Amino acid sequence: MMRIIPIASGKGGVGKSLVAANLAVALAQAGQRVVLADLDLGASNLHLVLGYQSPAKGIGTLLNNPKPDFSQVISKTDVRGLRFIPGDQEIPGMANLKSYQRNVLVRRLLSLEPDTDILILDLGAGTHQSILDFFLLSGKGIVVSSPAVTATLNAYVFLKNTVFRLMYTVFKKGTGAYNYLEKMRKDGSGSQHLYIPNLLAEVHKIDPESHKKYADAVAHFNPRLIMNMIEDPKDADVAMKIRRSCEEYLDIKVEHLGVMYRDSIQDIALASRLPVVLYKPQSVIAQAIYRIADKIRESEDDEFTLTDEHIDDSFQEASLEAEIDFENKMEYVEELLHTGALTQGDLLETVKSQQLEITKLKKENNFLKYKLSQGFKT
């Protein structure tokens, strides 16, 4: 059975495509037959991470052809077992697929099953309906975030919108549950402020049948989290905030797949037109990707329901990995300094750039605090 792994993020710039491309390579190297599809339509750049020129044909070619032939847009790669479906950034409107286009694309993607073990979908950033629908093709989609306040907030908002999309998928038009959800939305009490456990309690009173259908559906919705671009082991703790918010306000469980440190070697790999797992497989970031790929291969299928113990273990393991990777990263820096591959000037420049990034994040944090305080006053 083909496993579908959608990879999403609440905002751009958190390394979602880096994760998607490198995971695809790592899984293919492990003997899996992998197809990587660039569904970041309108801003497709996954081919650059893989090291390819802008493709002549992509998903837009498929959707705009009256007699589509999927084989036209599936490309072989230099990695054995990995095939690639490019997106389209030249065709207007590709970022906002119509429902019939989305359905055609889903059918075509599902038709890959006979000769595909894993289908990885690199989704666009944000919460457009088509992105949420692609994410819900699997019960174990991956959300990539960085420790920045805006990134974690947007990761939570993405999951919140996904939960509401799941409700609208399950609650059929005309049912008491659907009508109640619509009333909440029109009254301005919808996805922005609604406390989902309270909403579900009300739905249970109004429409027990729809409530049961949703309970069955959400039981198999266990999204997974990757914290990317961390600088310090403490950054890994930010994931707990997402977990608590999801459990308390969304009534869903989130598994932690692992952490990845910010590493300038990724920029060098990108300039060299190679995924980092191929450019520097022994680097800290590449080893983190291999570790996450192993967890994906060893995990159960989408029908498996996570236990609280399993989730606790995943977060504890991620914290331990953050500590170990930090030690390995420091040892690697010392090694580069001793060999002369990294000068003290390079190190100082890195520190300066990180200080600028910290200053920027502090400003973002203060701005968000101000907006929240204004919201509480109104």
N, C-alpha and C positions, 0 to 999 in steps of 0.2 A: 504493500500500500504506500502510495506517495505521501510523504510528509510535507506540509506547507508551512513555511516559516516567514510570515510577514515581518518586516523590520520598519519601525516608524519612530518618529520623534515629535514632540510638541512644538519645537522650533528648529530652524536650520542652524548649521554651524556647530553641531555637537558630534560630528563624525559618524553619522548614520551610514552613509555610503561606504566609508572606510570599513566599518564593521561588516556590512553586507558583502562587499567584495572579498575581503580577507577570510571571512567565515566560509564563503563558497569555495575558495581555494583550499582551505584547510580540510574541509569535509570531503572534497574531491580527492585530495592526497590520501585520505583515510580509506579510499576505496568506494566511496559513494558516487552514484551517478547524479550529478547536480546540474540543475538549470537555474541560472541567476537572471531575473527579469527586472529591468529598470522601469518601475512604474512611477517614478518621480517625473510625471509628464509635465512638460512646460519648462522644466529646469533639469533636464536629463544630463548627467555628467559622469555616470558610473563607468562609462567606457574609458575615461581618463584615469580612473583609479586602477583599472585593469591594464592600462597601457596601450589602448587602441585609438586610432584616429576616429573622428566623428563618422559614424556609420551612415551609409547611403540610404539604408532602409531600416525602419524601426516599427514600433507598435502603431504609430500613426499611419504608416503604409498599409498595415493590416486592416485597421478600422475604416480606412477610406477607400478600400478596394471592394467593389461589389461582389467579387468572387475571391475572398481572401484565401491565401495559401500560407499557412503558418510556417512552413519550411523556409519561406523566403526571408524570414526575419530571425531565424535561429542560427547563431554563428558558433562554430567550434572555436575553442581557445587553445593556447599553448599548454594548458594544464590538462592532463589526461583525465577524462571523466567530467569535465566542466564545459557546459554550453552556456551561451549568453544571448539574451533577448534585449536589444537596445531600446531605449525610449525615443521620444521625439521632442526636440525643442524648437523646431522650425515651423511646425504646423499650428496655427492659431486655434485656441480652444481645447487643446489636448489636456490641459490641467483640469478642465471641468467636463468630464465625460457625461454624456447623456445616458439615461438608464439602459437603453437598448445597447449602446456601445459597451457599457460595463458588463452587461450580461453576455454579449458576444465574446468579450475578452476573457471572462471567467470560464466560459465553456471551452475556449481554446486552450487556456492554461491547464484546465483539468484533463484535457485530452492527452497531455504529456505523460500521464501516469504509467503506461505500459513500459516505457524505457527510462523512467526517471524515479530515483529514490527520494530526492529532496528538491523541492522547489522553493527558492528564496526570492521574496518579493521586496525590493527596495522601494518603499513608498515615499510619497512626497511629505514634506513637513506640513503640519497644520491639521485641521479637523474637517476638511471637505467631506461630504457624504460618501463619495466614491472611495476616498482613503479609508474611512471607517469601515465600509463594506469589505474592502480587500483585507483589512486587518482581521475582520471577523470570519474570514475563510478558515481560520485556524483558532483553536482554543488556547494556543500557546504562542501568540505573537510576541515579538520582542520590542520593547520601548527603550530607546537609547537616550540617555540624558547626561549632562555634565553637572558638577556640583553647584554651578552658578544658580542664584536664586531664581532668575527668570527661566532657566532651563528646567529646573525641578518643578516650578509652578506650572509651566506649560506641559510637562510630562503628565502631571496630575490632571490638568484640564483635558488633555487628549484622552486619558482613560475615562474621565467623567463623560465626555461626549460619546465615547464608544459604548458605555453602559446605556446611555439614553438611546443610542442608535439600536442597540440590541433590544431594548424595550419596544421601540417602534416596529421592529421586525417581528417580534413575538405577538404583541398586542394587535390583533386584526381590527381593521376599520369597522366601526359600528358596535364594538364590544364596550362594556362599561369601563374596562381598563384603558382602552384607547381614548375614549371620550374624556375620561378624567385627566389623562396625561395632556391632552390637547387643551383642556380648561386651564391647567396649571401653566402651560406655555403661554396661552393668550392673556392670562392674568398677570404675566410677568413673574410668575413664581417657578418658572421652568428650570432649565439646566443650570442657570447661573447661581441660584440660591437654594434650590430645593435639597432637603435632607432625604436621601433616598430610602433609608430604613423606614422613615415615617410615610413616605409615598407608598412603599410596598405594603405597609400595614393597612393603609386605606384601600389599596387595590384588592387586598385579600378580603376585605369586607364587601366591596362592591362587586368583584368579579373573581371568585375563587378559582375558577377554571383557568383564566388567563394568568393568574398568579402562579398556579402550579406549573404552567408551561414555561413561564419565565424562570421559575426556580430550577426547573430541569435544564434549561438552556444555560443559565449563569453558573450552574454547578460545574460545567465543563469549560468555563471561561477563566483561565488562570494565566494571565499575561506575565511575561518575564521581563526583568529589568537588567540593563547593563549600564554601569556608571563609567563614563569615558572622561578622559582629560582630567583625571584627578592629579593633584600635585603632592598630596600628603596623605598618610593613612587616615587621618581624621576626616578627610573629604568623603571617605567611603560611608561614614555614618549618616550622611545626608539622605542616603537611600531609605533609612528608617522612617524619615518624615513622610516620604511617598507611601511607604507601606502602611503607616498608621492612618494617614488620610484616606487611603483606599478602603481600609477595613472599617473605619468609623463612619465615613460619609458616603461611600459607594457600596459598601457591603460586599466587596470582592477581595480575593486573596492574590497577592503578588509574590512571585518567586524571584530571588536574586541569582542571576547567572554569573556575575563577577564584575571585576573592575579592570580598567585599563588606564595606565598613567599617560599623561601628556608627554610626548616624545618627539623631539625635532627630527628624529630619523625618519618619521613618516613623511615629512616634507621632502626630505632627500629622496625617499623611495618614489614619491609621486613625480618629482622632477626627472627621475630615472625611468619613469613609465613602468614601474613594477609594483605589485602589491607588496606590502612590507613583509609578509610572511615568506615571500620569495627573495626579496632584496636582502633581508637580514633576519633569517629564521631564528637565530639565537638571541635576538634583542628582547628586552623586557616586554615590549608591546606585542611582539609576535608570539611570545610564549603565552601571554595572557589570552590571545585569540585561540591558540591551540587548546588551551585549557577549557575555554568556553565551548569550543567545537566538540571536545571530548564529552562534556556534560550533556550537550544536545544529543550526541549519538547514544549515550548511555541512558537517557531519559525515556520514560514511558511514552506511549502514543497519546493522542489528544483526548482519549476517553478516560485517562487516568485523572482522578480527583486528588488534589493536593491535601495533605494533612497539615495541621498547625505545626507539628513536630518537623515535618519536612521543610516547611518554610523557615522555621527558626534556624534549622541547620544550614540552609542556603545563605542566610544573612550572616551567621557566625563564620561560615567558611569564607565568604567574601571579605569580611573584616580581617581574617587571618591572612588571606592572600594579599590584601593591601599592605600589610606589614612586611610580608616576605618580599613582595615585589619592590617595595621601597628600599629595603636593604640591598637587593640585587641591583637596583638602579644606581645607588650610591657607589657600590663596588665597581659598576661599569664606568661611572664618571671618573673614579680614581684611576682605573686602568687606562682610560683615554688620556688622562693628564700625564701619567707616567710614560706612556708610549709616544707622547707628543702629538697624537692625533687631535687632541683638544688642548688649546692653549688657555692660559689664565685669562687672556683677553676675551676668548670665546665664552668662557664661564661667566665673566663679569657682564658681558653683553646679554647672556641668557637671564641672569639675575635681574638686570635692568628691565628687560622686556616683561618678566614675570611681575615685577613691581608695578609696572604700568597697567598690566592686566588686573592686578589686585585693586588698584585705584579705580579702575573702570567699574569693577564689580561692586565696590563700596558705593559708588555713585548710583548704580542701578538699585542696590539694596535700599539706600536712603530714599530714592524716588518711589519705590514700591511701598515702603513704610508710610510715606506721605500720602500716597493714593489710598492706602488702606485706612489711614486715620480719617481722611476726608469722607471715605465711604461710610465709616461708622458714625460720623457726625450727621450725615443726611438721613 
